[in-house]
């Protein structure tokens, strides 16, 4: 069968970090005879070469190419392209991994849309990844209608015939930003680019030892010379005007302005800070006209103006002020509503922990020229923040703790200008309610089992900042009862360490607080039992009950129903009385009655059946008898020792 996708993995001394990459390739839903994995070992000096040879020997669609160290990833990727047999080529770094259905979904999406390039949704574990680009699918994306230019890493799928037709390959040698040069040209010359935003295809990881190539300190002279090559590509394939300015803006913003802002600038050693500033300013003055900086946010415009004016000391002072600015998101109610979790919130910016205040009147006049002082720069930002408050937004995202995959949730919000106390200034507050439907919250799919943290993303005053929702004083407590939705148990709770909101999906046990039920709350009528349980259900919900002898060994099951009753639910079930004769039977509840492997939660009572009658009792403590026996033996041993009887 023809190979659909060739996965090219440049490899250099990854150690154990390559294991997740290998495992994810083996888990792909695309059949093994429809894709190949080409590992290009670029002179690794650890145990990786032998490991790759062993993997390839046991996996028919895995290949290994060994070569002398070239110094960077460009050459091994090119070698992989030359060896590839697939219709498409996908690039993966040796310390990252793919979603299980990534290759199949990306290939099908490419074929359906006639794409030369497919950009799959990314999740960053300790690394920044584009967020806005993946809000939705873009079957026909361009640099004009989508923020493609925000994603310049090579971790995408490219049509091999397209790469050959335009002669596109990676720059080689020890250098930086070879991916920017490659991907930018691909975007500008492709017949179509498609963005797959509804499935996490690529997991981009920061190593625990931070030894990823992209995290190493770089030589500013070489780095910004390589950056000029990416700008050359833009100039070659665009005309002067708004499109070119918008593309250039990406490098001005990400590679220059952001390095001269806030904690990132302040954390750089002073000598290195000066080197960076010198090289950045040279590119800004040499390559960027006024239209490039004009499209930046106000804070970024200030930084760009100070760079162009050669004022490093003022940049440092402005960074010290800006580093104090943080988002603040407070919860305002968490409750279930017909199977949807509604989360109220308010969000604003704070400085040194105190809500920021702004001048009551603002102006949106363009920032013309550099500010005369840092104080004037701060005033400009404040005035623009007020004038642009009508464009401020707030989003709520759910982030899976295990994978860092995150998903936007719908939010309805209002903007409020709140008078500050005493000084005629105002606070800019966003208030909203998010609607989280666990059955569709992961881009139309159910949330996966595990823990999900709730984040709030604020765009206000030229900043885009993200923080957890909270904290609240009652840490470690539930925020509201668990909801049983779509066969899953979803428990909102406040985290123990930070007091911020999180969701526990099908992983909770003690947090469900079923232990607060008492036998006295159980109603028995013949073989029928009813008991109120602290769950929210949107309607009658079928459940499964499991009965187990306290002594172990025998079990029985019965169906039941959770019915809405006030703010909780009423569990109703017909017990299999004929199967429950004899000793006490513990009861466990599974709200997902049709799951392949139902997860059961123990209830804090048991039943005894005698002469056809049901009696509800407290269950024996697990392991009580063995513990008593052990204690008795220990006591007997101590007594014997005191009497001198041991060993006689």
N, C-alpha and C positions, 0 to 999 in steps of 0.2 A: 504494500500500500504506500502511496506517495507520502512523504514526510510533510506535515502541515507546518510545524514550528521547530526551529532549531534554537535551543536555549544556549547562549554563550556565556560562560562564567570565567572571567579572568581570576587567577588564583595566585596569591602570594602570602605565604606564612599565616594562614587563618587559624591554625590550631583547631581546637574543638568547635570554634564558631562556624565551621563549614558543615557541621553535622545537621543543623536545622535546615540549611539550604538543600543538602542531599535528601533529607527526609521529606521535604516539601515537594521535591521533584518526583519522588517515588509515590506520593499521595495524589498526584494529578489525576483529575477525572478524564482528561484526554487520554485515550488508550496509548499504551507504550509504543505501539507500532506506528503511531501518528505523530510522535515528536521525538527529538533526540536532544540529549544534554551533552554539550562539548565543554569540558573543563580544560582551560589552557593554563598550564602550570608555568608561571613566569619566574622560574629559577628559585622556587621555595627552598629554604634551608632547614625547615622543620620536618616533621614526619608526614606532611601532607602528600608528597608524591607517592609514597608507598600506599597510603590510605586510598588515594584516587585510583591507583592501579587495581587495588583489591576490589573497590566498588565497581569499576568498569568490567572486571572479570566476571562478576556475578550479575550484572545488569546489562542486558543486551543493547538497550538504547542509550547507554552512557559511553562516552568516548573521552580519552585523555590525550592531550598533546603536551609534551614537555619541551621547553625552550630555555635558553639562557635568559637571565634577568634583563629586562629592557628598561626598567626604572619606573614605569607607570602603566596605566591600564590600556592606553591607546593601542599599542601593538598587539597584546594578546586578544583584544576584541577584534582587530582586523584579521588576525590569524584564524579566529573562530568563524568570522564571516566567510573567509576563503574556503574553510573546511565544511561549511554548512550545506545541507541538502534540502532544507525546508523552504516552503513557500514564503514563510515569514521568519525573521530573526528576532529573538527576545534577549535582552541583556539583563543579567542578574549579577550582583556583586556577591563575593564568596562569604560575606558575613550577614547577608540578608536572606529572606525566604519569600516564597510565593503562597498566596491563598490556594486552597486545594483545587478550586475550579478556575484558576486564573487563565491558564493557557486555552482551555476550551472556550470560556466566555469571550476572551479577547479575540481569538481567532474567528469565532462565529460573528462577533460584532464587526470585525474588519471586513469579512466577506459580505455581510448584509449591507454595509454602507460603502463598499468600494474604497476602503481607507488604505492609504499608503503608510500611515502611522496611527497606532492606537495607544492612547495614554490611559492606563488603568489606575483606578483609585489607589492611593497610598495611605499607609498608616505609619507614623513615626514613633519609634520607641526610643526616647531620648534624643530624637532628631526632629528638626522642623520639616514639615511637608506642606505643600499647598493645601489650603482649606477651601477657599472660594471656588476654585476650579472644579471641585468635585461635589458641589451642591446638587447637581443634577447631571443627567446624561447630555452630551453634546454630540449627536451623530455626525454633524457637519460643522466642525469648529475651525475657526481661523484666528489669526492674531488680532483681527479686528472685532470679532464677535464673542470671544472668550479669552480669559486670562491665561492663554497657553504659555506665554512667555514666563509665567511664574514657575513653570516646571521644566527645568533644563537638565535634570539628571538623565542618564541614558537608559533608565529602567523602563523601557517601552518596547512595543512590538513594531518592527519595520518590515515592509514588504521587500523581500530580497531583490526582486526585479527592479524596484524603484531605486534602491541603493546602487545597483549596477548601472542603471540607465543614466543617472546623473553623476556617477563616479564618486559617490560619497563614502569616505572612510574617515576614521579618527586620526587626528594628528598624533604622531608617535614621539617617543623619547620622554625623558624626565621633565615634566612640565605640569602646568595646571590648566583647568578649564577646557580640556580637550572635549569634554561632553557639551559644553556651551557652544563651541564652534560647530560640532556635529549636529546637535539637536536643532539649533537655530536655523541652519541651512535646510534641514529636513522640513521644519515647519513652513518655511518660506517657499519651498519648491514642490511640496506634495500636492497632488491633485485633491486629496481630502485627508483631514485629520479627524479622528473620532475620539471622544473622551468618554470612557466607561466609568460613571460615577456611582453606580448602585451596587457595587461589590468590591470589597477590598482585595485587590489583586497582588499588591506588593507591600511587604513589611520591611521598612527601612530602619535598621538598628544601629544604635550607638553601643560599641563594645563597653564592657564594664571597665576595661583598662584604657578606654578612650584612644585606642591605637588605630582606629579607622584612618585611612589615608587623608580624608577630608578634614580631620580634626587636628592635623599636625600644623605647627607654626610654619608659616611660609615666608619666602623671600619676597618682600614687597615689589622690588624691581622686576623680577621675573613674572610674578603673579599679574601685575597690571600691564606688562607687555603682552602676556597671553590674553588678557581681557580685551586689549585693543584688537586682537585678531577676531574675536566675536563681534566687536563693533564693525570691523571691516566687512564681515558677512552681511550685516544689516545694511550697510551702505551699498553693497554690491547689488542687493536684490530688492531695495526699496528706493522710492524717490524722496527727495527732501519734503518734509511736511508733517502733518499730524501723526501718521502711522510710524514714521521713523522716530519722531520724538517720543512717542509712547513706548516703543521698543527700547530705545536708549534709556528711558526712564527706569526700566527694570534694573539695569546695571548701576545707574546712579543711586537708586534707592537701596538695593540689596547689598551691593558690593562696596559702596562708598559711604553714603549717608549713614546706614545702619552701623557701620564700623566706627563712626564718629559720634555715636549717641549713647547716652545713659551709661549703664554699668559696663557695656561692652567696651566703651572707650576708657572708662575709669579703671577697669581691671587690667588693661594692657600696660606692660612696663613702660616707663617714660621714654626710653630710647626707642623702643619699638613703635610707640605711639607716634613719635616724630617721623620715623621712617614711613609709616603708613600715610600720615598726613601729607608728606612731601609728594609721594607717588600719586595719591588720590587727587590732590589739587592739580597736579600736572595733567591728568586725564580730563578733569572737569574743565579746565581752562582751554585745553587743546581741542576737545572733541564735542562739547555740549553747548548748543545755542540756548537762548533764553526760553524757548518753548519746552525744553526738556524738564527743567526744574519747576516750570509754571504749573504742571499737572500734579505735583506732589502735595501731600497734606501739609497744613501750615507748619507743624513742628519740623517736618522734613525740609520744607522750603527755607526755614531759618538756618538749619544746619548746612544746607547746600550753599546758602549765601555766605555764611561764615567761612566755609571751605574756600570758595572762590575768592574771598577777600583776604585769605591768608592769615586768619586769626585763630590759631590753635588754642591760645590761652582762654579766649572767650568760648570756644567750643567746649573746653573742659568745664568752665563755670556753668554753661548751659546744661551740660550733661549731669552735673551735680544736682541741679534743680530737677531735671527731667527724671533722674533715677528715683526720685521720691514719689513719683506719680504711679499709682497702682489702681486697679479696678476694685470695686467693693460691691458685692452682690448679697443681698439679704433675702431670706425666704419670707414669704407672706402667705402661708397656708399650703398644706399638702393634703389633698383629699381625692377619693375615688368618685367618679361620676359615670355610671353606666359602662364600666370596663375601661375607662380612660382615666389616667392619673393627671389631675390638674395641679400644677405647681405655680403658685403665685410668687412673684419676685419683684424687687426693686434694685436698680443698679445705678451707680454713679462713679465718678473718679474721686480718688482721695490722694492727699499729699501728706506723707508722714503719718498716715493713719487717720487723718481728719478730713472730712468731706471738702473737696475743692470748691472754692467760690470764684465767681467770674463777674466782670463788670456788667451792670444791668443792661447796658446798651452795647451792641457790637457792630462791627463793620466787616463786610466781606470784600473790601477793596483789595486788589492784588497786592501781595507783598513785593514792593518795588525796591530793589537794592538791599544791601545788608543793614541790619539794625545798628544803631549808633552804640548801643550797649546791651548787655545781657538783660537788664531790667526792661529795656524797650522790647527786646525779643519776647520776654515772658508776657508783656502787655499785648503784643501783637497776637500771640497764640490765644490769649484769653478772649480778645475781641472777636477773632475768627471763630472760636468755639461757640460763642453765643450766637453769632450771625448764622452759623451753619448748623445750629441745633435741630432744625427741621429735617436734616438728613441723618441725624443720629439713629442708630439701630441697636437692638439687643437680640441676641440669639441664645437658645439653650441647646447644648449638645450633650449626648450620652457617650461616654468613653469607656470602652471595655478595658478593665484593669489588666487583664492578662495579655492582650494584644495591642492595646492603644488605638484600635479602630474606633472612630467616632462618627456620630450621626446627628445631623440637625433635626430638631423637633419644631413643629409649628408653634409660633408665639404671637399672640395679639398683645400689642403694647401701646402705651401713650407716652408722650413727652411732657414733663412738667417743669416749669421754671419756678423754683421755690425760693422765696426771699430768705437770705441769710440774716442772722441776728446782728442788728446794730450798725452795719457799715454800708448799707445800701447796695450790697452785692447780692448775687443769686447763686443757688445751686442748680445744676442741670441733672434732673433725675428721670430715669426711664423706669416705668412700671408696667408689668405685663403678667400674663398667665400663659404658661406652656401647656400643651395637651400631648401627653405621652400615651400612645396606644401600644402596649407591649407586643401585641400581635403583628404590628406593622412598623415598629419604631426603627428597625435596622434597614432603612431604604426599602420599605415595603415587606420586609421579612420579620419574623419574630426575633426578639432578643435572645441571644444564646445564653445557656446556663452559665452562671458565674456572677461576678461583681461588676457593677457599672457605676462610675462616678459621674456626677452631674456638674457640668461646667457652664458658665455664663460668658458669652463673648460680647464685648461692648465696643461699638464704633462711635467715638465721640471726641470732638475737639482735635481731630488729626491723629488720634491714637486708635489702634485696634488692639485691645488687650483682653485676656481671658483669665478667669479665675474660677475656683470652686464656689458652689452655692452654700453660703454660711460664713462663719460658724454660728452655732447656737449653744446655749449653756448646757443643754441636756445631752451630753455626748454619750454615744453608745446605746441610745434608746431608739425605739421605733418612731418613725415620723407619723405613721398612721397604720391601720391594720393591713395585713397582706391582702393582695388581690389575687383571685384565681381567674386568670384570663387566658383563653386559648390553650387550656391544659397546662399552664405554667403557674407557679406560685411566685408572685412578685412582691417583695417586701421593701418598702421605702424605709430607710433608717439613717440616723445620724452617726457618722463614723466615730470610733472611740478616741482616736488621737486628735483629730482636727475639728470634730463636730460639724462636718459638712455633709451634704445630702448625697446618698448613694442608693442604688437599687440592688437588692439581692434576688437573683433570678434562679429559682430551683436549687438553691444551695443552703438555704436557712434551715436551722433546726431549733435551737433554744430561742433564737430571736423571734420566732413565730408566737411565742408566749402561750402555747397550748397548755403549758404546765399550770397556768392559773385556773384552769377548769377544775371543778370538784365533782365528786360523784353525786352530790346533792342537786346539781344542775341538770342531771340526766333524767328524762321522763321516760318511763317504761309503760307500754300498754300492750299486753299480750306479748307477741314476739317483735313488736315495733318499738324502736327507741328514737328519741329526739334529744338533741343537745345543741345549745348555742355555741358557735365557735367564732373566734376573732378573725374572720375572713370577709372580704368584700367579694361578692359575685354579682355580675351584671344581670343574671337571670338564673333559672333553674339549671344547675350544673351537675352532671353525673359524676360520681366519685366511686372509689373502690375502697372497701374495708378489708383488712387482713387480721385474722385472729390467730394467735399463737399461744400454746400452753406456756405457762410460766416456767414449767420444768423443761420446755423445749421439745423438739422432735416432731410435733404434729401442728399443722396449720389448716385454716379454712378461710374462705373469702366470701364476700357478699357485696352486692351493689348498693349504692345509696345515692342520695341527692342533697346538694347544698341549695337552699332556697333563701333569697334575700329576705331579711327580717330587720327592719330598722337600719342601723349602721353596721350590722354584723350579718351573720348567716345562720340558718338553722339546718343542722345535719339531721336528715331523716333516713332511717334504714330498717329493713326487715331482716332480723337476724336468723341465721340457719340453726334454729334451736336444736334440731336433731343431731347436728354435728358438734355441739358444744357441751356435751355432758361431761361431768367430772370436775376437774380442778379449775382454777381461775384461768381465764383466757385474756391475755393482753390484746389491746386493739390498736391498730395503726391505720392512718388515713392517707390515701393517695388521691389528690385532686385531679390527677391526669389519668383517668381510668382507661384511656385507649392508648397510652404510651407503650412502646415496645418493652421498656423496662421501667415500670412505674416506680416512683420514689415515694416511700411511705414515711409518714411522720407519726411518732407514737403519741397516743392520747393518754392522759394521766389517770386513767381508771381501767378497770377490768370487769369482766362479767363472769358470774357463776350461774350455771343452769342446773336446777334440781327439780325433779318431778315436773318438767316442762315450764317451770317458772324461772324468770330472769332476775338476778339480783346484781346490782352494781356495787363494786367494792374498789378499794384502793389496791393497786397492783403491788405485789411483793417487790421490795427493792431488788434490783438485779444482782445476783451473786451473793445475796445475804447469807445463805446457808454455807457455801464454801468459805466465806470469810470467817464465820463463827467457828467452823471446824479448824481453820488455820490458827485462829487466836487461841482456841482451846489447846491445840497441840503445842503452841509456843509457850503458853502458861505452864502446861504440864512439864515441858522441857526445863523451864526455869526452876520449877519446884524440885524436879529431880536433881538438877545441878546443885541446888542448895543442900539437898539431903545427901549429896555425895554418891548418888546412885549411878551416874553416867560412867560408862566404860567398865562396869562390873557385871 
